[in-house]
Amino acid sequence: GSSIHEHDSTSRLLLDLPAAMPRTTTHQTSFLLQVMTLGLLVEIQLLAHRSHAMSADAGTARCRGDQAAALLAVKRFLFFTGSATSGPATTTLPSWREGTDCCRWEGVGCNNVTGMVTALNLASRNLAGAVPDSIRNLTALEVVLLGSNKLTGPVPLDAHIFPYLTEVDLSNNSFWGTVPASFFTQPTLQRLCLNMNRLSGAIEEFQNPSATLTYVDLSSNQLTGAIPTSFAYLTALQILQLDHNNFTGTLDLNPFVRLKNLTMISASYNPLLSASGDGSKIDASNNSITSLNLAYCNLTRLPQVLRYLPELGDLDLSCNQIQGEIPQWIWRNMSSLNLSHNLFTTVGRPPHYVNIMYIDLSFNMLRGAVPFPSNGDRLDYSNNKFSSIPQSSFLRFIQINPLLERSGLTTYSVNLANNELSGPIPYSECREQYALRMLDLSGNNLSGSVPPYLLKGCGQLIMLNLRGNHLDGTWPDKTSESCQLQLIDLHGNHIQGRLPRSLARCQYLIALDIGGNHFTDSFPIWMGQLPQLRLIILRNNNFHGPVSISPLVEKNSSADYFSRVRIIDLAGNRFNGDLAPDFFKSFKSMVWDPNRTIAEYDDYTTVSAKEGFISYLVAVDVAMKQQYMRVSKVSTDLVVIDLSSNRFSGFIPRSISNLSSLHVVNLSRNAFGGNIPRELGQLARIESLDLSWNHLVGEIPQELATVTTLAWLNLSYNDLSGRIPSGSQFSTFTSSSFQGGNKGLYGCPLLVKCNLTFVTSPSSSLPPPVREGSTFEDIMLWLFVGVGFGVGFALTIVLQVVCSGRREKIAHSAR
């Protein structure tokens, strides 16, 4: 055997010593005997090891010359690509040098008796190139690990040439060509990993299937044709992974059920592959399949063989075209059940004893009552047509699993969004032992008031989404003292009254969206000190009064007050008064600092409520570029200020120019006056600026023309005057950005005095117009110019006709 194998056996013997020691009746005697026995066995082991080492030095065969030559030939065809961590490298496999013992080279293992190479481990070494045919001289290879490199060419191994192979890993490379069928008949091979390559073509059927092959992974290639039925005769097979290929035809599951050792079949993401199997005439009593994944395939029916898999714990048939009923027998104790994105229409209620950790039936056409199991962790029944919630079972199935709770591996959540649920939200005790973390009832027809238990009883709740219902009444001011809420979305209901002051207890709150309701209150100045708040949406309510800033900010520029807010939307209310000169001073997270890392701005690249392994992405509606668009994945880079459709007056605070991360500014439909601040030209990332329908006067600052990111601008319906600045961005704006009011504006794109060759530099001042005539004079001027042009054009045509006729007459007389 090889020296590597002998070293492993020595380690195993030393580790197994305590289990081999005898027991005695008294603790003291037992301890002494164990110590003596341990010492004796260790001494024997050390003596044996020394003896073996001496004999190895004396009689172990060095690497054979032909083996070293073959390895050096392999090295010559490979090159090292380097990596970001290791830096540039000048040599590949530096220990591989001619004249040295190849059995001591890195990644090489040998047989100590014959000197033949038996193991080659070059995984994850940034190697590139094609493996040459010289590797075929290493006929004694048992283990070949070349995974996670950048190797190319056809698969360099063939079981006919390498009869002793036990493990082959060529994964995560760029090998191309077909899969040699000889791998599946090799009598010693146990593991085969060819995943994440560029292998293509069909896999041939094979005879004399291997009795030792336990693991086959061919996923993430470009394989085509039918899945060989011969796979079902690999009697030792435990795991078969065929995902992300282009297999076609029908996968018959019946013969695979006969394999007693098979635990997983995974063939997802084969869009033209279907599956069958009725389970008849087979004995599945000894079947061990625990996981079956056929997502994103072409299934139109539910394979009946599933009911004969007693150990099935994970089933994923999502994203197919399966129709009809979800049968009663599908409910069983499982880890996960995913039947989402199909065409199911009905589902039976699960038995009371069923415990399923994760259920996803979303995006079907299921009707009737919501089928709650007796116990579960995560349920997603969204985007169906469920019409009722059984009051006896609502939220009562969610109970803490102590083992999972301690390990942090569970997040209790219920998603019933976008169904046809109506009536009030059912009552639930929602005590601490239920530990509900996320509840989404958005997009339904629910009515009545928000139940107080959601804010007080559900003390572990981090996400509450009741958006787009018909809820009314007031929001109960009973927020838990230990509030864990990170996201609250009540947008698009009929809730009225004041914003509950007990929300100040929610120190983890990231996003609050109560837009489109009937709240009547003053600006929630008290929310400014919530340390995690990033989004605050109050649009289209009845908030009123001035929007003042905290005295702390006025006196102390370092005070944290709305300091992490990146989206603030106060549009469509009745706020009034002047904005204080330092109003925007507190929005520190809107200031771009090139010396900061992204992590210093926010913890995540997207705004989300996060718990355990699950994150719920925050979605908002943003008025941007004259469109009201849904942003379903809010990036932490998105920075928005929307104060439109209020009654603000006074000057636009120049401090807004400090918010250099701004993307969207909408101050339209207010009563702002004065000049447009030149400092707006410092907003180097702004994409959308709307100052329309105000009382702004003066000229448009030339500095705005230098903002290269500005994609949309609306300055219409003000009292602006002077020439419209020219610039690369301004040349893309249409007249609608300026016309309407603004009677004193002229220049392109307006028709008044548009001079396409007019160019000004940002630093130069605009020259005053030489003379401003009356409108009548301008009309008469253009009229005379038009008449003169028409007469001149007609005269030219007449002269051309006369001259042409005279030339023809002269030519005729000459003949």
N, C-alpha and C positions, 0 to 999 in steps of 0.2 A: 504494500500500500504506500501512499505518499506520506511525506513527513507531515503535511498539514493534517491529514486524517489522524495520524498517531498522536499529535499534539492535542487534538480535540478529544480523543478517547481518554488521555491522561487527565484532562480537565474534568471530564464527566466522572471519572473514578473518584477523584478527590472530592467533588461535590456530593457524591453519593455515600460517602463514608458514614455520616451520622445515621443514615437509615439502615445501614448494615450492622450497627453495633448492637450487642445483646442487652436485654433488660434484666434487672435484678429486683428483689423484693423490697429493699430499703434504698432510700435516696442516696445515702452516703456511699454505700457499697457500690451502687450503680454508678455514681459519679466517678469513683476511683477506677472502677473497671473500664469505664468509658475512656477516661484519660489515658490509662495504660494501653488499652486497645488502640486508641487513636495514635498514640506515640509510636507503637510498634508498627502499625500499618503505614504510617507516614514514612518511617525509616525504611521499611521494605520497599515502599513506592520509590523513595529517593534512590535506594540502591539499584532498583530495577531500571530507573531512569538513567542513572549514571552508566550502568552496564550497556543499556541500549545506545546511549550517546557514544560510548567508546566503540561499540561495534559498528555504529553508523559511520563514525569517522574512518574506521578501518575498512568497512566493506560496502558502504553506500555507493551506488553507482553514480558517477557524474553524468551530466546531460550528454546525450549522444550527439555526435557531430551533425548528423542529418537533421536532428530536431532543432539545434541552434541555428543551422543554416536556414531552415524553413521560417523560424521566427524572425530572423534578420531580414529575410525577403519580405515578410509581412510589414516590418517596420519601414522598409524603404518606400512602400506604397502609401503610407499614412503620414499625415502631418498634423501638427498641433495648432488649433485655432485660437488658443488663448482664452482668457475670460476676464471679466471685470475685476475679479478679486485677485487672481493670480498674476495679472499683468502679462506683458509680452514674454513669450518663451522662445528660446532659440533651438532647443532640441526636443525631440520626441522620445520618451522612454529612455532616459540617459543611462540607466543601468544595463540596458541591452547593448553590450559591447562584445565584439568579436574577441575570442580567446578567453572569455570568462565562462563560468559555469552557468548555463541558462536556467538551471533549476533554482538559482538564487536571484534571478531577475524579478523585478516587480511584476506582480500579477500572474506569475507562472508557478504552477505546481507540477511536481514530477513523481513518478513511481520510483521509490528508493532502490528497487532491485534492478529494474530494466533501464532506468534513465530516460524513459519515454515521458513526454509531456502529457499530463492528464487533466490539467485545469488551466484555463486562460480567463483571467478576470481583469478586463480593461474598461469596466463600466464607469461612466461619468468622468471621463478624462479629456473631454473636449477634442477628441480625435475626429479627423475627417479623412475622406478618400474612400476608395474601393478596396475591399479586402481581396488580396490576390489569390490565385489558384494554389500558391505554395502552401497555404494553410492545409491543403489536403494531404500533405506529408505528415501531419500530426494525427495519425490515425488512431492513437490511443486516447484521444480527448474524451473526457467524461463530462466535464462542466465547461460551458462556454458562456461567459457573461460579457456582452458588448453593449449593453443598454445605455441609453441617454448619452449618445455621442452624435456625430453628424456624418455617419458612414453611409455610403451609397453602393449602388450596384445590385446584382441579384443576390438572393440569399446564399451565403457562402458555404452552407453546410448541407450535407446529404447523408441521411442515415445509412445508406448503402456503403459509404466510404468511412463513416464514423460509427462503427457497430456498438460502441460502449457508452454512448451519450446517455446521461441521466438528467441533465438540466441544460436548457438552451434559453437564453434571454437576449434577444436582439431588438428589444422594444425601444421606442422613441429615437428612431433614426430615419433615414430616407432610403431604405432598401426598396427595390422595385422588383417587378416580375411576379411569378406565381409562387404559391406555397407548395413546396415539395410534399407530395402525399406520403413519401417514405417516413416522414416524422410520425405518422399515426400508426405505422406498423413496426416501428423500432421496438425491440423486445425489452429494452432497459430504460427508455426515456420516461421520466416522471413529470417534468414541468416544461411547457413550451410557451414562450412569451414572444409573439411577433407583433404585438399591438403598436399603434402609432407609427406606421411606416407608410409606404406608397404601394403596397402589394395590390395586385389586380388579378382579374381573370377568375375563372371558376376553380373550385377545389374538386379534384377528381374523387370519385368513389374509390374505396380501397378494400382489399381483402386481407385477411389475417390481422385484424385490429389488435392493437397493443393491449396487454393485460396489466400494464404498469402505469400508463399515462393517467395522471390525476388532475392536472391543471392545464387548460388550453385557453389562451387569450389571443384572439385575432382581431380585436376591436380596433376602430379608427384606422381602417385601410380603405381600399376601393374594390373590394372583392365583389364578384358578381355571381350570377347563376344560383342554382338551388343549394340549400344547405345539405351536405351529404347525409343520407340516412345512415351511413356507416358510423357516424358519430355515436349513434345510439347503441353501438356494440363495443364501445370502449368500456369494458366492465369495471375498471377502477376509477372511472371519471368522477370527479367531485364538482368541479367548476368549469363551465363552458361560457366564454364571453365572446360574443360576435357583434357587439354594438357598432353603430356608425360605419356601416358598409352599404353595399347596394345589392344585397341578396334579394332574390325574387322567389316566386313560387309559394308553396305552402309548407310550413313547418309542422310536421305531424308529431304531436307531443306524446301520443300513445306509447311508442317504443321506449321513450326516455323514462317513462314512469317505471319501467321494469328495472332500471339501474338502481341498485340498492344503496350505492355510495353517493349518488348525485345529489348535491345540495342546492346548486344554483344554475339556472339557465338565464342568460341575459342577451337579448338580441334586439334591443331598442334601436331606434333611428335607422331602420331599414324600410324606407317608405313604400316599397313594392312587395313587402313580405307579409303574408297572412299566416294564420295558425289554425290548426284543427286538432281534433282529438275528443272522442266521446267517452272515453274511459271504459268502453265495453270490452268484455272478454280479456280483461287484464287483472292481475292480482297486485293491488297497490298497497297491501297491508304493510309491506316492509319498505315502502318508499320514504326517502329522506329529503325530498325537495323542500327547502325552506324559503327560497327566493325565486320569483319568476318575473322577469322584466321584458315586456314587449311594447313599450311606449313608442309613439311615432312610427307605427307600422301601418298596415293596411287591413286591420281586422274589422270585420263587419258583424261578427257574432262572438258571443262569449263561449270559449271552449268548455264543453261540459266536463272535460277531464279534471277541471279545477276542483270539483267537488270530491274527487277521490285522492286529494293530496292532504292527508291529515296533519302534516307538519308545516304546511305553508304558513309563513309568518309575514312575508313581504310580497305584495302583489302590485305591480304597476302596469296597467293597461291604458294609460292616459294617452290622449291625442291620437285616437283612432276614430272609426266610424261605426262603433258598436251601437245597435239600436235596441229598442224594446225595454224589457224589465230587468232591473237588478234583482236577481232571484234571492229568495230567503236564505238559501244555503250559503250565500257568499259571506254572511255574518258569522264570524268565529273569532276566537281569541287570536289577535294578530298584533304585530308591531306596526304595520302600515298597510293601508288600502288606498290606492290611487286609481280612480276611474274617471278622472276629470277630462274635459274636452272630448266628450263623446256625444251620442245622440240618445241617451237613455231618457225614458219618459216617466217611468214609475219605479218605486222602490218600497220594499216592505219594511216594517218596523223591526229593528234588531231585537233579539231575545234579551231578557233582563240580565242574563249572565255574561253577555258579551263584553269583553274588555279590549278595545283597540286604541293604541296610543295615538295614531295619526290617521285621519280619514280625510280624503279629498275627493269630493263629488262635484266640484265646481264646473261651470260651463257645460251643463247638460240642459235638458228640458224637463227636469223632474218637477212633479206637482204634488199637491196634498200637504200633509203635515210633515214637519222636519223630523227625520228619524234619528233621535238622540240615542246613543248607546248608554248602557248603565255606567260606564266609566270610560274616560278618554282624556287625552291631553290637548290635542290640536285638531279642530274640526273646521274644514273649509267647505261650506255648502253654497258659496256665492254664485251669482249669475245663473240662477235657475228660475223656476216658477212656483216655488214653495209659497203656500198661502196662509199657513197657520203654524203656531208654535204650541206644542202641548205644555200647558202650564205646570203640569205635575212633574215635568222633567227638565224644565228650562234651567240651565246652569247647575243643576244638582248632580250631574254626572261628573263634574270636575272636582276631584278630591286629590289631595296631596299624596303622591307616592313618596314615602320618606327616603327610600334609597336614591331615587332620581333627584329628589329635591336637594339632598346633601351633595350630590355630584354636580349639580347645576346643569343637568342634561335635559331639563324639561321646561317648556313654556306653555302654560295653559291658555289657549286662545280659541275664540269662536268667531267665525266669519260667515255672516248671513247676508252680505251686501248684495244689492241688485236682485231682489226677489219680488214677490207680490204680497208680502206680509202686511197685514192690516190690523187695526185695533190698537189698544195700548200695549206697551212693553210689559210682558208678564212679570208678576212679582217673584222675587227670589230672595231667600235669606242672605245669600252671598256672604257667608261668614268667612273668617280667616282661613278655616281649613279647606275652603274651596279654591283659594289662591288663583283666582282668575286674573290673567295678566292683560289680555287683549280682547276687546269686544267691538265688532264692526257690524252695525245694523243699518248702514247707509243705503240709500237708493231703494227704499221701500215705501209703504203707505201707512206707516205707523202714526198713531195720533195720541192725544193725551199729553200729559206732562212728563218731564224727565223724572224717573223714580229716584227718590233720595238715596236708596241703598247703593246705587251705582257710584255715588260720590263719597259715601261714608262706610257702608258695609263692605264694599269691595276694596279693602285697604291696600291690596297688592296690584290694583289695576294701573297699568302704565299707558294704555291707549284706549280712548273712548271715541268712536266715530258713529255719530247719529245723523250724519249729513243727508240732506235731500229727503226728508220725511215731512209729516204734517204735524209735528209736535208743537204744542202751544203751552200756555201758562207761563209761570216764572221758573227761573232756574233756582233750585233749592240751595239756600246758603248753608249747606251742611257738609262742606268738604272735610274729609278726615284730617285729624291732626298730623297723621303720618302719611300725608298724601304722596303717592309715588308717580302721579300722572306726568307723562312726558308729552302726550299729544291729546288735545281736545278739539274735535271738529263737530260743530253744530250748524254748519253753513246750510242755508236754504230751508229753514223751518219758520215757525211763527211764534217763537219764544219772545216774551216781552219782559218788562221790568228792568231792574238794575242788574248790573254785573255783580255776582256775589263776591263780597270782600274776602270771604274765606279762601278764595283761590290764591291768596297771598301765601298760603301754607304750602303750595305746590312748588317747592324749591327746585324740582327737577324739570319743570315745564319747559319744553322746547318750542312748541308751536300751539298757538291758540287761534282758531278760525271760527268766528261767530257771525260771519257775514250773511246778509240776506235774511235777517230776522227783524224783530221790532223792539230791540233793546232801547231803552230810554235812560240815558245816563250822561254824566260828564266824562271827559277824557280820563281813562284809568291811570292816573299818575302814580298810583300805589303799585302798579305792576312793574315799574321801572327798575326795581331792585331785585327782581327775579333773576338769579345769576346765569341761568342757562337759556333764557328766552331768546329765540332767533327769529321767529315769525309771529307777527301780530296782525290779524286780519279783522277789521271792524267795519268793513264797507257795507253800505246800504242798510243802515239802521237809523235810529233817531238820536244818536249822540249829539251833544250840543255844547255850546260854550267855547271858551278859548282853549287852545292846546298849549299849556304852559310847561315849563321845564322846572325841575326840582331846584330849590334854593341851593342845594348841595353842589349842583353843577355850576350854578352862577358864581359860587364863591371858590370852588375847588375843581380845577380842570382835571384832576386825577380821580374824581369820584366815579364809581361804576354805576351808571344809570342808563338802562337800555343799551348797555355797552356791547352786547353780543348780537343785538338785533340786526338782521340783514335784509329783512323784508317787512316794511310797515305800510299797511294799506288802510287809510282812513276815508276812502272815497265814498261819496253818496250819503253824507250825513249833514248835520247843521252846525258844524264847527264854524266859529267866526273869530274876528279880531285879527290883530297883527301877530305874525310869528316873531318871537324874540330874536334879536341879532345872533345870539348864540344857540338858537334852537337845535341846530344840527351838530352841535359840538359834542354831544354825549354819545353819538353813534360811532363809537371807536372801531367797531368791527367792519365798518364800511370804508375805513381808511386803508389803502394799500401800502404795505411796507415791504419793499423788495428784499429786505434783510431777514424777513420772517419766513419760516417754512409754512407749508400748507397746514401741517399739524398744529401749528401755533394759532392758526385762525379757528379751526374746528377739529373735532375729534374724528370726523368721518368726511368722505368726499361727497356724500349725500346726506341731507337732513332726514333723520329717521328716529323712530322710537325703537330702542334696542333692548332686548332681554334674552340672555342665553345665546342660543344659536340663531335666533330669529330677529330680523329687523323689519319694522313696518315703515315703508317709505312715506314721507310726508308729501302730499299733493296739494297744490293751490291753483286758484284761478288768477291770472295776471293780465291786466290791461296793458298791452304792449303793441306798438306799431299799428294803432287803430284797430286792434283785434283783441277780443276777450278770449284768451286761450287757456286751456287746461295744461298745467305743467305737472305731469304725473310722477316725475322724478326730479325733485328740487335739488339742484347742485348747491353746495355751499358757496360756489362762486357767484351765484345769482344774487344780485343786490338791487332792491327795488324800493323807491319811495313814491307812493301814490296818494296825493292829497286832493285829487280832483273832485269836482262837483260838491264843493262846500261854499262857505261864505268868507273865506280868508281875505284879508285886505292888507294894505301897507306894501312895503317893499319885499321883494324876494331876498331872504337873508344871504349875504355873500358867503357866509360860513359853509354853504352847501358845496362850495368848490373844494373844500378839504376832504370830501368823501370821494376819494379818487377811485374807489372800486365800483362806483355806481354803474349799473347797466341801463336802468329804466328810471326816468323822472317824469312824473305826470302831475302838473300843477294846474291843469286846464279847468275851465268853468269855475273860476273864483273871481275875486275883485282885486287881484294884485295890480299895483300901479308902479310908476317909476320906470326906470330903464332896465333892460335885460342886463344882468351883471356880466361884465366882461370875464369875470373869473370862471364862468361856466366853461370857457375854453380850456380849463385845466383838468376837466373830467376826461381823462385819456382813454377810458374804457366804456364810455357811454354809447349805447346803441339806439336808444329811443328817447326823444325829448319832446314833450308836449306842453306848450305854454299858451295854447289857444284859448279864446273866449275869456280874456282878461282886459285890463285897461293899461297895458304896457305902452310906453311912448318912447320916442327917440329912435335911434338907428339900431340896426342889428349889428352886434359886435363882430368885427372882422375876425376876432379870435375863434369864433365858432367854426369858421371855414377851415381852420387848421386841425380840427378833430377828425382824424381819419376813420375812427370806428363808428361815427354817427351814421346810422343807416336810415333813420326815419326822423323827420322834423316837422312839427306843426306849430306855426306862429300866427295862424289865421285869426281873424276877428279880434284884433287889437287896434291900437292907434299908432302903429309904427310908421316911420317915414325914412327917407333917404334911399340910397342905392343898396340893393341886395348884394352882399359880399360874394365874390367869386372864389372858387376853390374846387378841388377835386371832388369833395363830397357834395358841395352845394350844386354842382352841375348835374347831379343825379336826382335832385328834388324837382317835383312838378309844381305847377302854379298853385295847386291846392294847398301847398305848405304855407303860402303867403297871402293868397287872395281872400276877400271877405274882410271888410274893414280895411285898416292899413291903407287909407287913401293916398298917403304921401309916399308909399313905396314905389320904386321903379327899378328897372333892370331885369335881366333874365332870371327866372323863366317867365316873368310877366311880360306882356307885349309892350308895355310902356317903356320906351327908350332902352330896348334890349340891344346891347352891343356885344356880339359874341367874341370880339377881339379884346374886350376890356379886361385888363388884368391888374390887380393891385397886390401889393405885398402886405403881409399882416401888420408890419410896423408903420406903413404909410397911412396918412390920414386921407379920408375921402375928399376930393375937391368939390366945392359947391357948384351946383348947376349954374351955367352962364346966364340963362334967362328962362324963366318959367312963364310960358304963354298961357292964354286961356284955352279952354277946351274947344271953343269955336274956331280959334286960330289954328289949332292943331288939326282939326277936321278939314278946314279949307286947304291947309298946306298939303295934307295927304291926298285930297281930292284933285288939286291941280297937278300934283306929281303923277297921279294915276291917269288923268286925262292926257297929259303930255306923253306919257309912255305909250298909251293906246294909239294916239295919233301918229307918233313916230313909227310904231310897228306897222300900222296900216299903210303909211306912205312908202315904207321900205318894200312891202309886198307889191304895191302898184308899180313902182319903178322897176322891180325885178321882172314883172310880167311884160311891161312895155319894152324894156330892153331885149328881152328874149324874143319877142315877136319881130323886132326890127332886125335882129341878127338872122333870123330865118328868111326874111324877105331879101336881104342882101345876098345870102347864099343862093337863093333860088334864081335871082337875076344873073348871078355869075355863071351858073350852069347854062 
